[in-house]
């Protein structure tokens, strides 16, 4: 470290240039020594000097090119470490030998993999609802952004468990939490793997059907509504469990906010219409 610190004045921001400069000077030591010797003795030998000069220049070019190539893996490792620190994914990490550079590349590979896994776990935790295991609102919107990147025929469904507050008040929050988990499980298992189910908040859920017609989503939600309403395992003591739903078309992610308002409006209409029903939004 002392020599490293002592040579920082040469090229403070370019370590590789310092290495090349030191090597350049070392290669020219024999030539400089020969010139000094002939100058001291007065016995000049031009032919010898020219041969030595040519050999020195040739070896300098080859040596600098080889050293620069040897420094390339360190430069690559440095760029990868910067990407890891910035939370970015790195590409394929070169595999080195059992030497200094090889160990450095191996360390970068381990750090990159561990950092990527840690970031994925953090993102997964941040985007998941702890009670139901579904995506929370943030996770739902992130998934919707990817699925609705271009123009598409999608459908958004907003689902709300009927009389959930009364169930909570009568049977307790533990029963309410258990009911939320069961309804969430049935919603997720009742749609395609390409569809996205999220807990929007409280007892409200959101479902995104990408590349789906409004009529197709309506059929799916009616089937889910009927299956939950008729499921005896979900009923409390003389208290049936049902949900109301509003659905609306969504054309793109930019249109999602408007589609959410339309689906919410249809959901309220379903609630006011007697609950336990699926209502299609009349707004586009």
Secondary structure, 3 states (H helix, E strand, C coil): CHHHHHCCCCCCCCHHHHHHHHHHHHHCHHHHHHHHHHHHHCCCCHHHHHHHHHHHHHHHHHHHHHHHHHHHHHHHHHHHHHHHHCCCCCCCCCCCCCCHHHHHHHHHHHHHHHHHHHHHHHHHHHCECCCCCCECHHHHHHHHHHHCCCCCCEEEEEEEECCHHHHHHHHCHHHHHHHHHHHHHHHHHCCCCCCEEEEEECCEEEEEECCCCHHHHHHHHHHHHHHHHCCHHHCECCECCCEEEEEEEECCHHHHHHHHHHHHHHHHHHHHCCCCCEEECCCC
